[in-house]
């Protein structure tokens, strides 16, 4: 029985690795919008009362593990030669730090700012992101580092810290066609 369980786990892990390899190969061709949730943070949800966007000391920030996670993600992209033509980020420090540690750069874009305490901005911000995404075509890739609530608003998908949703602009109309997910261990 033990051998059967070990065999099944090995097969499942091998299948996942093959799926990830296929996604990496697709990314190399370009034409994708990548929606990344910031890396792991200090414990908690949202931000402390009275936080200020311009002051990282008032926000919930990346943990040590999160900083390492972001660095590993960038290493994985560089090792595979994945082109990122533009990296945009929410103004929250956990997002800009994730983008900078992973990809060496980030352009702050308010359309990616957290909707957690601002659900009334969902339609406007989502429309801005979808309008930008509509212009992405091969060989260009666009990386957007943001928050779980924003990614869910755009895709209907929940994501873990540091996880990346890979999408293409929808062929008909506005929107995104989901291609897959990546999470660098």
C-alpha positions as CSV (number, residue, x, y, z in Angstrom):
1,X,0.0,0.0,0.0
2,X,2.8,2.4,0.9
3,X,4.4,1.9,-2.5
4,X,1.1,2.6,-4.2
5,X,0.7,5.9,-2.3
6,X,4.3,6.9,-3.0
7,X,3.9,6.0,-6.7
8,X,0.7,8.1,-6.9
9,X,2.3,11.1,-5.3
10,X,5.3,10.8,-7.6
11,X,3.0,10.7,-10.6
12,X,1.0,13.7,-9.4
13,X,4.1,15.8,-8.8
14,X,5.5,14.8,-12.2
15,X,2.2,15.8,-13.9
16,X,2.3,19.2,-12.2
17,X,5.9,19.7,-13.2
18,X,5.1,18.9,-16.8
19,X,2.1,21.3,-16.7
20,X,4.4,24.1,-15.3
21,X,7.0,23.3,-18.0
22,X,4.4,23.8,-20.7
23,X,3.3,27.1,-19.2
24,X,6.9,28.4,-19.0
25,X,7.3,27.5,-22.7
26,X,4.1,29.4,-23.6
27,X,5.3,32.4,-21.7
28,X,8.5,32.5,-23.6
29,X,6.5,33.1,-26.8
30,X,4.8,36.1,-25.2
31,X,1.4,37.6,-25.5
32,X,0.4,37.1,-21.8
33,X,-0.9,39.2,-19.0
34,X,0.5,37.9,-15.7
35,X,-1.4,38.8,-12.5
36,X,0.8,38.2,-9.5
37,X,-0.4,38.4,-5.9
38,X,2.3,40.0,-3.7
39,X,4.6,37.5,-1.9
40,X,4.0,36.3,1.6
41,X,3.5,38.9,4.2
42,X,3.7,39.4,7.9
43,X,0.6,37.8,9.7
44,X,-2.7,39.5,9.3
45,X,-5.3,40.7,6.8
46,X,-5.5,44.1,5.2
47,X,-3.5,46.9,6.8
48,X,-3.3,48.4,10.3
49,X,-5.8,51.2,11.0
50,X,-4.4,54.5,9.9
51,X,-1.8,53.1,7.5
52,X,-0.3,55.4,4.9
53,X,0.6,54.4,1.3
54,X,3.7,56.5,1.3
55,X,5.0,55.0,4.6
56,X,5.9,51.4,4.6
57,X,6.3,51.3,8.3
58,X,2.6,51.8,8.7
59,X,1.6,48.9,6.4
60,X,1.6,45.1,6.5
61,X,4.8,44.2,4.7
62,X,6.6,41.2,3.2
63,X,7.9,38.7,5.7
64,X,11.5,37.3,5.4
65,X,10.0,34.3,3.6
66,X,8.1,36.6,1.3
67,X,11.2,38.4,0.3
68,X,12.9,35.1,-0.4
69,X,9.8,33.9,-2.3
70,X,9.9,37.1,-4.5
71,X,13.6,36.6,-5.2
72,X,13.1,33.0,-6.2
73,X,10.3,34.0,-8.6
74,X,12.5,36.5,-10.3
75,X,15.3,33.9,-10.6
76,X,12.8,31.4,-12.2
77,X,11.9,34.0,-14.8
78,X,15.5,34.9,-15.6
79,X,16.6,31.3,-15.7
80,X,14.0,30.6,-18.4
81,X,14.6,33.8,-20.3
82,X,11.0,35.0,-19.9
83,X,10.6,38.5,-21.3
84,X,8.7,41.0,-19.2
85,X,8.2,44.1,-21.2
86,X,6.5,46.0,-18.4
87,X,6.1,45.5,-14.7
88,X,3.4,47.5,-13.0
89,X,2.5,47.4,-9.3
90,X,0.0,48.5,-6.7
91,X,1.4,51.4,-4.6
92,X,1.3,49.1,-1.5
93,X,4.8,48.4,-0.3
94,X,4.2,44.6,-0.2
95,X,3.5,44.8,-4.0
96,X,6.3,47.2,-5.0
97,X,8.8,45.2,-2.9
98,X,7.6,42.0,-4.5
99,X,8.0,43.4,-8.0
100,X,11.4,45.0,-7.3
101,X,12.8,41.9,-5.6
102,X,11.6,39.6,-8.3
103,X,11.9,41.7,-11.5
104,X,14.2,44.6,-10.5
105,X,11.7,47.2,-11.3
106,X,8.1,48.4,-10.9
107,X,6.0,51.2,-12.2
108,X,3.3,52.1,-9.6
109,X,-0.1,52.1,-11.2
110,X,-3.2,53.1,-9.1
111,X,-5.5,50.8,-11.1
112,X,-3.7,47.9,-9.2
113,X,-4.2,49.4,-5.8
114,X,-6.1,47.3,-3.3
115,X,-9.9,47.1,-3.5
116,X,-10.0,45.6,0.0
117,X,-11.3,48.7,1.6
118,X,-12.6,50.3,-1.6
119,X,-15.1,48.0,-3.3
120,X,-16.7,51.0,-5.0
121,X,-13.6,51.3,-7.2
122,X,-13.8,47.7,-8.5
123,X,-15.5,48.5,-11.8
124,X,-13.3,51.5,-12.7
125,X,-10.0,49.9,-11.7
126,X,-10.9,46.6,-13.4
127,X,-11.9,48.4,-16.6
128,X,-8.5,50.2,-16.6
129,X,-6.6,46.9,-16.2
130,X,-8.7,45.2,-18.9
131,X,-8.1,48.1,-21.3
132,X,-4.3,47.8,-20.8
133,X,-4.5,44.0,-21.1
134,X,-6.3,44.2,-24.4
135,X,-3.2,45.6,-26.1
136,X,-0.9,42.8,-25.1
137,X,0.3,40.6,-28.0
138,X,3.3,38.4,-28.7
139,X,6.1,38.8,-28.1
140,X,5.2,41.2,-25.3
141,X,4.4,40.0,-21.7
142,X,2.9,42.3,-19.0
143,X,3.4,41.6,-15.3
144,X,0.9,43.1,-12.9
145,X,1.7,42.8,-9.2
146,X,-1.4,43.4,-7.1
147,X,-3.7,42.0,-4.4
148,X,-5.8,38.9,-4.1
149,X,-9.1,40.9,-4.0
150,X,-8.1,42.6,-7.3
151,X,-7.1,39.4,-9.0
152,X,-10.4,37.8,-7.9
153,X,-12.3,40.8,-9.3
154,X,-10.6,40.4,-12.7
155,X,-10.7,36.6,-13.0
156,X,-13.0,35.1,-10.4
157,X,-10.0,33.1,-9.1
158,X,-8.5,33.1,-5.6
159,X,-4.7,33.1,-5.4
160,X,-2.1,32.3,-2.8
161,X,0.6,34.8,-1.9
162,X,3.2,34.9,-4.7
163,X,1.0,32.9,-7.1
164,X,0.7,34.1,-10.7
165,X,-2.4,33.8,-12.9
166,X,-1.5,33.7,-16.6
167,X,-4.0,35.0,-19.0
168,X,-4.4,36.2,-22.6
169,X,-6.5,39.1,-23.7
170,X,-9.9,37.7,-24.7
171,X,-10.3,37.3,-28.5
172,X,-13.8,38.8,-28.6
173,X,-14.6,41.7,-26.5
174,X,-12.9,42.8,-23.3
175,X,-11.7,40.4,-20.7
176,X,-9.1,37.8,-20.0
177,X,-8.9,34.2,-21.0
178,X,-7.2,32.2,-18.2
179,X,-4.3,30.0,-19.4
180,X,-2.9,28.7,-16.1
181,X,-1.3,29.4,-12.8
182,X,2.3,29.4,-11.6
183,X,3.7,29.4,-8.1
184,X,7.5,29.2,-7.6
185,X,8.2,27.1,-4.5
